[in-house]
Amino acid sequence: MSAQRTIAREATLTGIGLHSGETVNVRFKPAQPDTGMRFVRVDLPGRPAITAHPSHLCQRMRRTALAMTVDGIDVEVHTTEHFLAACTGLGLDNLVVELDAVELPGLDGSAVEFTNCLRAAGIIEQAVARRYFDVTTPVSVSDGKSSIIALPYRDGLKITYTLDDHGGELGGAQVVEIELNEESFVSNIAPARTFCLAKEVEMLRKLGLGKGATTQNTCVYDGKRIIDNELRFPDEAARHKILDLIGDLAHATRRVNTHIIAVRTGHKENMQLVQELNRRIEQAARPKVVFDIPKILSLLPHRYPFLMVDRVIEYEPGKAIVGIKNVTINEPYFQGHFPTMPVMPGVLLLEAMAQVGAIMLMDIPENAGKIPYFMSMDKVKFRRPVYPGDQLRIEIEVIRLRQRMSACWARVLVEEQLCSEAEIRCVMMDR
């Protein structure tokens, strides 16, 4: 694994925000390992700080933004994507970024000035390993018009981006593919500038956007013509889309090894992909086994052939629990339940959900010597049959947890497809 990196000394930049039109002074400082990208608003009382993290993302048109409340003060930082793309492209993990306005500078509309500034500050390795996540199964987002998918790929980050011709405005579709490393980023992606269509300019102005945009820092397409400017690459628009995507991927909680194929996507789709990647990263970091069979047998009174839980893989005491059940053709009920087309009985799916919930209840010290009994089931639905060979993921989320009566929302999934769900209530009784 490679080491985390920061800059060797401080560096500064001054510019105008692309959307706010405000002048902003930025100071980049070295930071300790595992700091991440920490933005400090020196213009606000108490100099509040906000870290680039998916939990701080907020919806803002045409840009990526962070927002949170610190000591009663609302803190926002806008248009982080060009700067964060430069950091990712240069392999930087930890920085303190001090700025005196809400938006990072737009500069020339690309990431090249951020890149040059950070490289000039020197890049040093730190004595802590960088953490990676390997995508092992596809992760995709699509709305019918745009799509983005992350595929397994062990050799770093590879991006293939397709941009349509916007109804002829771009003079044809653009396709760009890049294997991300410092050299390829600096040469092929960092100089690509943001763009818009001439017919969009007035609309953006009315929305209060693009106050700092000019025909020099934004490629304005008027048909096949670029207004008062020249392209740096024939496919500069698609390259800038990759730049934005790299910047948005900086909000993943680990560096990701994957091949991303994107078609017509923007910040919204990028962040939806990042959120799903982070969910999988969090899931992968959890222990593979929380409760094994000996522990389950010590809690549940059920035994063969009515034990419906093989292991517990996730557990938040008093809040949620996830169990696994492997379904095999050797289950005794398959001898009589549709033997020519074996399907797991729906009532046993409910029993499996109840048993996983019971494990959480019976792990509570106050419930020692008690056992949960069904009280009611509501909103029961069966969505997909369960067959031999399926592995059930049984998810339980607590709705109410009281001394005698508890309620939970339960569902069973197979390969991320919902099979059944129900709201289950139970009452604790003495054994």
Wavefront OBJ file of the C-alpha trace (Angstrom):
o trace
v 0.000 0.000 0.000
v 1.222 3.517 -0.761
v 1.790 6.177 1.882
v -0.452 9.155 2.548
v 0.854 12.489 1.262
v 0.699 16.204 2.047
v 2.534 19.322 0.871
v 5.957 20.293 2.194
v 5.217 23.987 2.842
v 2.437 26.542 2.681
v 1.154 27.981 -0.598
v -1.395 30.638 -1.546
v -3.768 31.490 -4.381
v -6.156 34.372 -5.021
v -9.029 34.378 -7.474
v -12.733 34.907 -8.064
v -15.475 32.377 -7.435
v -17.055 31.123 -10.654
v -20.578 31.411 -9.287
v -20.342 33.903 -6.411
v -18.162 36.394 -8.255
v -16.439 37.118 -4.916
v -12.682 37.530 -4.527
v -11.239 34.793 -2.330
v -7.782 34.294 -0.840
v -6.765 30.685 -0.202
v -3.884 29.364 1.875
v -2.890 25.692 1.640
v -1.128 24.182 4.659
v 0.431 20.768 5.362
v -1.713 18.504 7.559
v -1.179 15.430 9.710
v -2.034 11.928 8.423
v -5.741 11.051 8.404
v -6.719 14.734 8.492
v -8.243 14.606 5.026
v -9.133 17.842 3.247
v -10.078 20.332 5.960
v -11.530 23.704 4.894
v -11.310 26.597 7.363
v -13.517 29.661 6.835
v -11.250 32.365 8.271
v -13.849 35.049 7.434
v -16.376 33.632 9.906
v -16.361 34.048 13.713
v -14.258 31.392 15.407
v -12.730 30.245 12.098
v -15.036 27.187 11.790
v -13.772 24.196 9.819
v -15.488 21.612 7.648
v -13.927 18.430 6.280
v -14.579 17.017 2.825
v -16.802 14.084 3.763
v -19.989 12.657 2.220
v -21.980 13.508 5.355
v -21.331 17.215 4.680
v -22.417 17.295 1.039
v -25.300 19.613 0.159
v -27.280 20.269 -3.011
v -26.140 23.338 -4.956
v -26.694 23.832 -8.688
v -23.797 23.243 -11.073
v -21.214 22.650 -8.343
v -20.237 20.428 -5.440
v -20.654 22.018 -2.016
v -20.143 21.205 1.661
v -22.283 22.488 4.521
v -22.614 21.968 8.276
v -23.350 23.917 11.445
v -20.377 24.537 13.740
v -21.063 26.079 17.172
v -24.294 27.574 15.877
v -22.694 29.023 12.735
v -23.761 27.782 9.297
v -20.609 26.952 7.342
v -20.505 26.288 3.608
v -17.731 25.806 1.065
v -18.664 25.747 -2.629
v -17.123 24.500 -5.872
v -14.681 22.089 -4.288
v -14.445 19.752 -7.275
v -11.610 21.395 -9.254
v -9.384 21.689 -6.198
v -10.161 18.168 -4.964
v -9.508 16.788 -8.449
v -6.048 18.385 -8.336
v -5.409 16.793 -4.939
v -6.512 13.359 -6.135
v -4.535 13.675 -9.360
v -1.400 14.568 -7.401
v -1.970 11.871 -4.791
v -2.520 14.322 -1.902
v -4.504 13.067 1.090
v -4.155 15.664 3.850
v -4.378 19.462 3.664
v -5.689 22.404 5.630
v -7.292 24.923 3.277
v -7.946 28.381 4.692
v -10.276 30.622 2.655
v -11.966 33.964 3.316
v -15.128 33.501 1.223
v -17.746 30.847 0.550
v -16.392 29.626 -2.790
v -12.999 28.399 -3.914
v -11.568 30.430 -6.806
v -12.521 29.479 -10.341
v -9.133 30.618 -11.705
v -8.983 29.634 -15.399
v -11.940 27.245 -15.066
v -9.770 24.131 -14.845
v -7.590 22.480 -12.194
v -4.275 23.486 -13.703
v -3.530 26.446 -11.398
v -4.392 24.413 -8.288
v -2.128 21.669 -9.633
v 0.786 23.998 -10.320
v 0.461 25.710 -6.936
v 0.417 22.435 -4.983
v 3.288 20.945 -6.945
v 5.359 24.071 -6.336
v 4.744 23.640 -2.581
v 6.391 20.215 -2.756
v 4.749 16.878 -2.067
v 5.952 14.641 0.750
v 5.019 11.163 1.917
v 3.802 10.514 5.440
v 4.417 7.528 7.681
v 0.829 6.234 7.455
v -0.531 3.949 4.746
v -3.262 5.132 2.418
v -6.410 2.988 2.536
v -7.943 1.584 -0.644
v -11.178 -0.136 -1.581
v -11.398 -2.639 -4.444
v -14.745 -2.665 -6.230
v -15.564 -6.381 -6.572
v -19.137 -6.192 -7.904
v -20.617 -3.535 -10.209
v -22.099 -0.375 -8.678
v -24.383 1.599 -10.977
v -26.631 4.676 -11.114
v -28.954 5.512 -13.993
v -31.971 7.708 -14.647
v -32.611 6.614 -18.228
v -30.758 9.563 -19.769
v -27.452 9.371 -17.921
v -25.651 6.442 -16.377
v -22.525 5.698 -14.394
v -21.150 2.330 -13.354
v -18.116 1.324 -11.305
v -16.685 -2.032 -12.406
v -14.078 -4.292 -10.791
v -10.564 -3.142 -11.678
v -7.540 -3.767 -9.452
v -4.984 -1.484 -11.116
v -6.101 1.902 -9.795
v -8.696 4.292 -11.201
v -9.696 4.111 -14.853
v -12.423 6.355 -16.261
v -14.240 6.155 -19.588
v -16.521 9.131 -20.198
v -18.990 9.665 -23.054
v -20.549 13.090 -23.607
v -23.314 13.406 -26.182
v -23.328 16.263 -28.673
v -26.022 18.225 -26.774
v -28.274 18.351 -29.797
v -25.435 19.290 -32.108
v -24.090 22.072 -29.864
v -20.741 20.332 -29.315
v -20.200 19.277 -32.905
v -20.398 15.576 -32.117
v -20.164 13.120 -29.246
v -16.942 13.040 -27.209
v -15.380 9.942 -25.671
v -12.327 10.095 -23.395
v -10.618 7.308 -21.440
v -7.860 7.751 -18.893
v -5.825 5.634 -16.483
v -5.378 8.056 -13.602
v -1.871 8.822 -12.413
v -0.062 12.084 -11.778
v 1.353 12.369 -15.281
v -1.903 11.577 -17.097
v -3.866 13.942 -14.866
v -1.451 16.859 -15.243
v -1.184 16.481 -19.024
v -4.634 15.357 -20.082
v -7.230 16.362 -17.486
v -6.062 19.259 -15.279
v -6.072 21.855 -18.137
v -9.661 21.059 -19.235
v -11.941 24.007 -18.479
v -15.562 24.121 -17.445
v -18.105 24.771 -20.180
v -21.695 25.725 -20.918
v -23.897 26.357 -23.921
v -24.515 29.895 -25.143
v -28.261 29.375 -24.816
v -27.808 28.542 -21.095
v -25.978 31.741 -20.135
v -29.034 33.933 -19.559
v -30.812 31.240 -17.553
v -27.760 30.736 -15.325
v -27.483 34.481 -14.742
v -31.134 34.666 -13.681
v -30.480 31.881 -11.172
v -27.639 33.914 -9.666
v -24.959 31.604 -11.029
v -21.835 32.267 -13.050
v -21.188 35.737 -11.613
v -17.449 35.137 -11.915
v -17.601 33.279 -15.215
v -16.129 34.773 -18.382
v -15.477 33.497 -21.872
v -11.849 33.032 -20.764
v -12.484 30.720 -17.796
v -15.528 29.017 -19.329
v -15.785 27.468 -22.784
v -19.080 28.801 -24.120
v -20.332 26.701 -27.028
v -22.385 28.569 -29.629
v -23.109 25.812 -32.084
v -19.685 24.484 -33.054
v -18.036 27.833 -32.256
v -16.334 28.705 -28.937
v -17.080 32.325 -28.065
v -13.934 34.507 -27.691
v -11.728 31.520 -26.947
v -10.030 28.424 -28.332
v -10.202 24.853 -27.097
v -7.177 23.281 -25.436
v -8.373 19.837 -26.571
v -10.911 18.912 -29.272
v -12.771 16.939 -26.573
v -12.166 19.411 -23.745
v -15.766 19.241 -22.487
v -15.598 15.487 -21.879
v -12.183 15.867 -20.232
v -13.632 18.459 -17.864
v -16.446 16.050 -17.014
v -13.744 13.557 -15.982
v -12.086 16.305 -13.928
v -15.371 16.931 -12.082
v -15.843 13.208 -11.541
v -12.356 12.824 -10.071
v -13.058 15.740 -7.724
v -16.375 14.245 -6.625
v -14.761 10.831 -6.045
v -12.556 12.535 -3.447
v -15.616 12.260 -1.158
v -15.310 8.490 -1.122
v -13.980 7.501 2.285
v -11.173 5.497 0.642
v -9.264 5.657 -2.623
v -11.161 3.388 -4.983
v -9.712 0.865 -7.412
v -12.291 0.636 -10.187
v -13.076 1.235 -13.838
v -15.830 3.855 -14.070
v -17.857 4.148 -17.258
v -20.002 7.288 -17.336
v -22.430 8.597 -19.947
v -23.808 12.166 -19.736
v -23.383 12.355 -15.964
v -22.902 15.369 -13.727
v -22.389 16.100 -10.040
v -25.739 14.585 -9.007
v -25.003 11.181 -10.515
v -21.375 11.309 -9.390
v -22.416 11.817 -5.785
v -25.061 9.093 -5.956
v -22.309 6.717 -7.046
v -20.013 7.959 -4.259
v -22.731 7.417 -1.658
v -23.222 3.818 -2.805
v -19.463 3.226 -2.865
v -19.216 4.568 0.689
v -22.011 2.245 1.783
v -20.054 -0.700 0.433
v -16.800 0.549 1.960
v -18.503 0.774 5.355
v -20.042 -2.648 4.909
v -16.702 -4.214 3.948
v -15.032 -2.714 7.020
v -17.422 -4.438 9.400
v -16.492 -7.790 10.920
v -17.541 -10.680 8.688
v -18.971 -12.528 11.689
v -20.400 -10.771 14.728
v -22.243 -13.749 16.229
v -21.251 -17.241 15.134
v -23.367 -20.371 15.579
v -22.227 -21.129 19.152
v -23.219 -17.594 20.186
v -26.545 -17.828 18.344
v -27.329 -21.174 20.008
v -26.574 -19.625 23.405
v -29.220 -16.958 22.766
v -31.993 -18.645 20.762
v -33.963 -21.651 22.039
v -34.544 -22.877 18.451
v -32.892 -26.041 17.170
v -32.981 -28.161 14.000
v -35.073 -28.059 11.908
v -36.378 -24.658 13.044
v -33.182 -22.665 13.488
v -33.267 -20.085 10.657
v -30.070 -18.083 11.297
v -26.528 -19.160 10.395
v -24.633 -16.089 11.532
v -24.963 -12.392 12.396
v -22.738 -10.084 10.331
v -23.817 -6.610 11.498
v -25.074 -5.433 14.867
v -25.907 -2.101 16.475
v -27.263 -2.980 19.940
v -30.794 -1.733 20.374
v -30.939 -0.314 16.842
v -30.312 -2.794 14.029
v -29.036 -6.268 13.226
v -28.308 -8.238 10.048
v -28.304 -12.029 9.875
v -27.480 -14.579 7.192
v -29.345 -17.777 6.340
v -28.052 -20.159 3.645
v -30.863 -22.068 1.944
v -29.998 -25.569 0.685
v -32.004 -28.326 -0.999
v -31.402 -30.385 2.171
v -33.869 -28.263 4.145
v -36.507 -30.757 5.391
v -39.471 -28.647 4.264
v -38.465 -28.976 0.594
v -39.582 -32.646 0.708
v -43.202 -31.577 0.893
v -43.346 -27.909 -0.129
v -43.535 -27.820 -3.938
v -41.037 -30.730 -4.262
v -41.009 -30.500 -8.065
v -40.283 -26.757 -7.877
v -38.842 -26.101 -4.393
v -39.671 -22.698 -2.925
v -38.956 -21.703 0.680
v -42.292 -21.250 2.510
v -43.168 -17.609 3.118
v -44.057 -18.342 6.732
v -40.463 -19.492 7.306
v -39.150 -16.222 5.879
v -41.196 -14.500 8.583
v -39.775 -16.928 11.132
v -36.217 -16.148 9.976
v -36.861 -12.414 10.347
v -38.327 -12.947 13.806
v -35.353 -15.053 14.919
v -32.801 -12.449 13.843
v -34.772 -9.798 15.737
v -34.972 -12.120 18.736
v -31.165 -12.412 18.838
v -30.914 -8.657 19.353
v -33.602 -8.680 22.051
v -32.116 -11.640 23.893
v -28.625 -10.117 23.873
v -29.940 -7.291 26.099
v -28.888 -8.112 29.703
v -32.274 -6.989 31.086
v -33.980 -9.692 29.002
v -32.042 -12.579 30.550
v -34.459 -15.411 31.329
v -37.072 -14.117 28.874
v -38.074 -15.066 25.356
v -39.916 -13.050 22.672
v -43.256 -14.264 21.342
v -45.085 -13.002 18.252
v -47.696 -10.401 19.083
v -48.602 -9.181 15.578
v -47.377 -8.812 11.995
v -48.403 -5.940 9.717
v -47.635 -4.832 6.152
v -46.411 -8.311 5.231
v -45.380 -8.586 1.589
v -43.639 -11.247 -0.495
v -41.749 -9.856 -3.493
v -39.564 -12.704 -4.810
v -39.475 -16.480 -4.262
v -36.527 -17.997 -2.398
v -34.934 -21.097 -3.917
v -32.284 -23.610 -2.829
v -28.846 -22.038 -3.219
v -29.989 -18.564 -2.190
v -28.346 -16.752 0.699
v -30.784 -14.674 2.730
v -29.681 -11.311 4.082
v -32.099 -10.606 6.924
v -32.160 -6.950 7.983
v -33.886 -5.787 11.150
v -34.369 -2.148 12.154
v -35.878 -1.256 15.532
v -39.013 0.892 15.505
v -39.724 0.733 19.250
v -37.834 -1.023 22.012
v -39.588 -1.247 25.388
v -39.229 -3.420 28.431
v -42.022 -5.841 27.465
v -43.100 -4.983 23.903
v -40.907 -4.340 20.888
v -41.534 -3.532 17.238
v -39.201 -3.724 14.264
v -39.166 -3.392 10.511
v -37.770 -6.524 8.889
v -36.870 -7.511 5.370
v -35.185 -10.367 3.523
v -32.945 -9.798 0.501
v -31.192 -12.122 -1.921
v -28.424 -10.535 -4.011
v -29.815 -7.089 -3.105
v -33.298 -8.021 -4.370
v -36.124 -7.655 -1.860
v -37.841 -10.987 -1.159
v -40.144 -10.167 1.743
v -40.786 -7.494 4.358
v -42.954 -7.021 7.414
v -43.485 -4.984 10.555
v -43.182 -7.437 13.430
v -44.219 -6.886 17.053
v -43.363 -9.179 19.913
v -43.797 -9.405 23.663
v -41.154 -10.625 26.120
v -42.314 -13.523 28.294
v -40.636 -15.506 31.048
v -39.146 -18.784 29.852
l 1 2 3 4 5 6 7 8 9 10 11 12 13 14 15 16 17 18 19 20 21 22 23 24 25 26 27 28 29 30 31 32 33 34 35 36 37 38 39 40 41 42 43 44 45 46 47 48 49 50 51 52 53 54 55 56 57 58 59 60 61 62 63 64 65 66 67 68 69 70 71 72 73 74 75 76 77 78 79 80 81 82 83 84 85 86 87 88 89 90 91 92 93 94 95 96 97 98 99 100 101 102 103 104 105 106 107 108 109 110 111 112 113 114 115 116 117 118 119 120 121 122 123 124 125 126 127 128 129 130 131 132 133 134 135 136 137 138 139 140 141 142 143 144 145 146 147 148 149 150 151 152 153 154 155 156 157 158 159 160 161 162 163 164 165 166 167 168 169 170 171 172 173 174 175 176 177 178 179 180 181 182 183 184 185 186 187 188 189 190 191 192 193 194 195 196 197 198 199 200 201 202 203 204 205 206 207 208 209 210 211 212 213 214 215 216 217 218 219 220 221 222 223 224 225 226 227 228 229 230 231 232 233 234 235 236 237 238 239 240 241 242 243 244 245 246 247 248 249 250 251 252 253 254 255 256 257 258 259 260 261 262 263 264 265 266 267 268 269 270 271 272 273 274 275 276 277 278 279 280 281 282 283 284 285 286 287 288 289 290 291 292 293 294 295 296 297 298 299 300 301 302 303 304 305 306 307 308 309 310 311 312 313 314 315 316 317 318 319 320 321 322 323 324 325 326 327 328 329 330 331 332 333 334 335 336 337 338 339 340 341 342 343 344 345 346 347 348 349 350 351 352 353 354 355 356 357 358 359 360 361 362 363 364 365 366 367 368 369 370 371 372 373 374 375 376 377 378 379 380 381 382 383 384 385 386 387 388 389 390 391 392 393 394 395 396 397 398 399 400 401 402 403 404 405 406 407 408 409 410 411 412 413 414 415 416 417 418 419 420 421 422 423 424 425 426 427 428 429 430 431
